[in-house]
């Protein structure tokens, strides 16, 4: 049987949703997968095989391609026969899946991977709001990566069953030898797109309140990069903050191996795959009690909470983890356990197979 995936973006553009699709499909051999996505760049081939997925890219090789995906993706899909439509997020890809669902009558699985708040989603899609809500109403099954997104699906009008199946981590990949030392300089790391929701500015500001030797490694790129670099200069933190740019997912374990603490003070978060990567690599985490983070971060058990938009609170939590070795070891042990038992791609892939079969045969 063949499954058709609609995804607004796909490799070489990499985010949590794209990694999820690749990790899941690579572990499933009893289905064939086609994926239709935006081309975005003329360097990206119109068709290629990535892992267990045949990728078809539509558009002119420009950024505007994602807005053409609902129509061009739908037209591309009409040329093939499938057993299931699978949309990654209720976005432009969701609209393409909706159009194909309405004409083909095929079962439609909607995965909710959204990281933005409901308000931002509403503002961004105001013009096509009725169509956007129809994505949820016409879905035959919704898989949400967090309880927060499952509730969002209900609010948007989903009439079908909603099941929470989270994203995960390749545990074996992050079983790495730690290169952390007992040196005076402590290493704090964040892996984030440099966009408002990830609040990297708050993490930078928190360094003002810490008086021990440290380095902050910022892995990621985004529209706020210039603004964040100016903030570092304004606060005279050039010697403490390193912007390392876009790092390949395969290289991230190396950076985690030298980190003492992982921090991501998000304002909104669908789930946050990179937290699991840090947890699997024995790096204690600090996050905010927003979105899907509350599904896996239990304060004082698997990590520490800091309050959103509170740089001083971030600093206080960092200092606790530096000074309290017993707590640090407890968090590392507990976090590693839940990653291996719950947030593990091998386990998640088996759960997705059950969903495919359920949706196709109902």
C-alpha positions in Angstrom: 0.0 0.0 0.0 1.1 3.5 -0.8 0.7 6.6 1.5 0.8 10.1 0.1 2.4 12.7 2.4 1.8 16.5 2.1 4.4 18.6 3.8 5.0 22.3 3.3 8.7 21.8 3.6 11.1 18.9 3.5 14.8 18.2 3.4 17.2 20.0 2.9 15.0 22.3 5.0 15.0 20.7 8.4 12.8 21.2 11.4 11.1 18.9 13.9 8.3 17.9 11.5 10.7 17.0 8.7 12.9 14.9 11.0 9.8 13.2 12.3 8.6 12.1 8.8 12.1 10.9 7.9 12.7 8.9 11.2 9.2 7.3 11.0 9.2 6.4 7.4 12.8 5.0 7.5 11.6 2.4 10.1 8.5 1.3 8.1 9.0 -1.1 5.3 5.4 -2.4 4.7 4.3 0.8 3.1 5.5 2.9 0.2 5.7 6.7 0.7 5.4 9.6 -1.7 5.8 13.1 -0.4 4.7 16.3 -2.1 6.3 19.5 -0.9 7.3 23.0 -2.0 10.5 23.3 -4.1 11.7 26.6 -2.6 15.0 26.7 -4.5 16.1 25.8 -8.1 18.9 23.8 -6.5 16.4 21.3 -5.1 15.5 18.6 -7.6 11.9 18.2 -8.6 12.0 14.5 -7.7 14.4 12.5 -5.6 14.5 9.5 -3.2 15.3 10.4 0.5 15.4 7.3 2.7 12.1 5.4 2.3 10.3 8.4 0.7 10.0 9.5 -2.9 9.9 13.3 -2.8 8.1 15.4 -5.4 8.8 19.2 -5.2 6.4 21.6 -6.9 6.7 25.3 -7.7 9.3 27.6 -9.4 12.1 27.2 -6.9 11.3 30.4 -5.0 10.1 31.1 -1.4 6.6 31.9 -2.7 6.3 28.2 -3.7 4.7 27.3 -0.3 1.7 29.5 -1.2 1.3 27.6 -4.4 1.5 24.2 -2.8 -2.3 23.9 -2.1 -3.0 24.0 -5.8 0.2 22.6 -7.4 0.4 19.9 -4.8 -3.2 18.9 -5.3 -2.7 18.7 -9.1 0.5 16.6 -8.7 -1.3 14.2 -6.4 -4.1 13.5 -8.9 -1.8 11.5 -11.1 -1.3 8.6 -8.6 -3.3 6.1 -6.6 -3.0 6.0 -2.8 -4.5 4.2 0.2 -4.1 7.1 2.6 -3.5 10.9 2.6 -1.2 12.1 5.4 -0.8 15.8 6.0 2.0 17.2 8.2 0.4 20.1 10.0 -2.7 22.1 9.1 -0.8 24.5 6.9 -0.4 25.0 3.2 0.2 21.2 3.1 -3.0 20.7 4.9 -4.9 22.7 2.3 -3.4 20.5 -0.5 -4.4 17.4 1.4 -7.9 18.8 2.0 -8.5 19.5 -1.8 -7.3 15.9 -2.6 -9.5 14.5 0.2 -12.6 16.3 -1.2 -12.0 14.9 -4.7 -10.6 11.5 -4.0 -12.6 10.5 -0.9 -9.5 8.8 0.5 -9.0 8.5 4.3 -7.2 11.5 5.6 -4.7 11.5 8.5 -3.8 14.9 9.9 -0.7 15.3 12.1 -0.5 18.4 14.2 3.2 19.6 14.5 2.5 23.3 14.9 4.8 25.3 17.1 3.1 28.7 16.9 0.4 29.9 19.2 -3.2 29.7 18.1 -3.4 33.5 17.9 -0.4 33.6 15.5 -1.9 30.9 13.4 -5.2 32.8 13.2 -3.6 36.0 12.1 -1.5 34.3 9.5 -4.5 32.5 8.0 -7.2 35.0 8.4 -8.0 35.3 4.7 -8.4 31.5 4.3 -9.8 30.8 7.8 -12.9 28.9 6.7 -10.8 26.5 4.6 -8.3 26.2 7.4 -11.0 25.0 9.8 -12.3 22.6 7.1 -8.9 20.8 7.3 -9.8 19.7 10.8 -13.4 18.9 10.1 -12.6 16.7 7.1 -9.8 14.8 8.8 -10.6 11.1 9.5 -8.1 10.9 12.3 -5.8 13.4 14.0 -2.4 12.6 15.5 -1.1 15.3 17.7 2.5 15.4 19.0 1.4 16.9 22.4 -1.7 17.2 24.6 -1.6 20.9 23.9 -2.0 20.3 20.1 -4.6 17.7 20.7 -6.7 20.3 22.5 -6.0 22.8 19.7 -7.4 20.2 17.2 -10.6 19.9 19.2 -11.0 23.7 19.3 -10.5 23.9 15.6 -13.5 21.6 15.0 -12.0 18.1 14.5 -14.9 15.6 14.6 -12.7 12.5 14.5 -10.6 10.6 17.0 -7.5 12.5 18.2 -4.5 10.5 19.5 -1.3 11.9 21.0 1.8 10.3 19.6 4.8 12.5 20.3 8.0 13.1 18.3 11.1 11.5 19.6 14.8 10.9 19.3 17.2 8.3 17.9 18.5 7.2 21.2 21.4 5.3 19.8 22.6 8.4 17.9 22.8 10.4 21.1 24.5 7.8 23.3 27.8 9.6 23.0 30.8 9.9 25.1 30.6 13.0 27.2 33.4 15.5 26.6 32.3 17.7 29.5 35.1 18.6 32.0 35.3 19.9 35.5 36.8 23.1 34.1 35.7 26.5 35.6 34.1 27.5 32.3 30.6 26.1 32.0 28.9 25.6 28.6 25.3 26.5 28.0 23.7 25.4 24.7 20.6 26.2 22.8 19.5 24.8 19.5 16.8 27.1 18.1 15.6 28.8 15.0 16.3 32.5 15.7 12.6 33.5 15.7 10.5 35.3 18.3 8.8 32.2 19.8 12.1 30.6 20.9 13.0 33.7 23.0 16.8 33.4 22.5 17.0 37.1 23.5 15.8 36.2 27.0 18.6 33.5 27.3 21.2 36.1 26.2 19.9 38.6 28.7 20.0 36.0 31.5 23.8 36.0 31.3 23.9 39.4 32.9 22.9 37.8 36.2 25.6 35.0 36.2 29.0 35.8 37.6 30.9 32.5 36.9 32.9 31.8 33.7 30.7 30.5 31.0 30.1 30.2 27.2 26.7 30.2 25.5 26.6 28.3 22.2 23.7 29.3 19.9 23.1 26.7 17.2 20.7 27.9 14.5 19.8 30.7 12.1 16.8 32.9 11.5 15.4 36.4 10.9 16.4 37.6 14.4 20.1 36.8 14.0 21.3 40.4 13.4 19.1 41.7 16.2 20.4 39.1 18.6 24.1 39.8 17.7 23.4 43.5 18.3 22.0 42.6 21.7 25.1 40.7 22.6 27.3 43.7 21.7 25.0 46.1 23.7 25.4 43.9 26.8 29.1 43.5 26.3 28.8 39.7 26.1 30.9 39.1 22.9 33.4 36.9 24.8 30.6 34.8 26.3 28.3 34.2 23.3 29.1 32.2 20.2 26.7 32.1 17.2 27.5 28.9 15.4 25.0 29.2 12.6 23.2 26.3 10.9 24.5 23.0 12.2 23.6 19.7 10.5 21.4 17.4 12.6 24.2 14.8 12.4 26.6 17.2 14.1 24.4 18.2 17.0 25.4 15.3 19.2 29.0 16.5 19.1 28.0 19.9 20.5 25.8 18.4 23.2 28.7 16.2 24.3 30.5 19.4 25.6 27.4 21.1 27.1 26.7 21.4 30.8 23.1 22.7 30.4 20.5 23.0 27.6 18.1 26.0 27.7 15.2 26.9 25.4 12.9 29.5 27.0 10.1 29.2 24.4 7.1 31.5 24.4 5.2 28.8 22.5 6.1 25.2 21.6 4.3 22.3 19.9 6.7 19.9 21.6 10.4 20.6 20.9 12.4 17.6 19.5 15.7 19.1 20.5 14.8 18.8 24.2 14.7 15.0 23.7 18.1 15.1 22.0 19.6 16.9 25.0 17.9 14.5 27.4 19.3 11.5 25.5 22.8 13.0 25.5 22.7 13.4 29.4 22.4 17.2 29.3 20.0 18.6 31.9 17.3 20.8 30.4 15.6 24.1 31.3 12.4 25.0 29.5 9.2 27.0 30.0 5.8 25.6 31.0 4.2 26.2 27.7 2.6 24.1 24.9 3.9 20.5 24.6 6.9 21.1 26.9 4.7 20.2 29.9 4.1 16.7 28.5 7.7 15.7 29.3 9.3 18.3 31.6 8.3 17.7 35.2 9.9 20.4 37.3 12.6 19.0 39.6 12.2 15.5 38.1 13.1 15.6 34.4 14.2 19.2 34.1 13.6 22.7 35.5 11.0 25.2 34.5 11.8 28.9 34.0 9.0 31.4 33.5 8.5 32.9 30.0 10.1 36.3 29.3 11.9 36.2 32.6 15.7 36.4 32.0 16.5 36.6 35.7 14.6 33.4 36.4 16.5 31.6 33.6 19.7 32.7 35.3 18.5 31.4 38.7 17.7 28.0 37.2 21.1 27.8 35.4 22.8 28.6 38.7 20.9 25.9 40.5 22.0 23.2 38.0 25.6 24.4 38.3 25.7 24.3 42.1 23.5 21.3 42.9 25.2 18.2 41.5 22.8 15.8 43.2 19.8 17.5 41.5 21.6 17.6 38.2 22.3 13.8 38.3 18.7 13.1 39.2 17.4 15.1 36.3 19.8 13.4 33.9 18.8 9.9 35.0 15.1 10.5 35.0 15.1 12.3 31.6 17.2 9.5 30.0 14.6 7.0 31.2 11.5 8.6 29.8 13.3 9.3 26.4 14.2 5.6 26.1 10.7 4.4 27.2 8.4 6.9 25.5 10.2 9.4 23.2 12.0 6.8 21.1 11.5 6.7 17.3 11.4 2.9 17.3 8.4 2.9 19.7 6.8 5.8 17.9 7.0 4.2 14.5 5.1 1.1 15.7 2.4 3.4 17.1 2.1 5.2 13.7 1.8 1.8 11.8 -1.2 1.1 14.0 -2.7 4.5 13.2 -2.2 3.9 9.4 -4.0 0.5 9.6 -6.8 1.9 11.7 -7.5 4.9 9.3 -7.2 2.9 6.1 -9.5 0.0 7.2 -12.1 2.0 9.1 
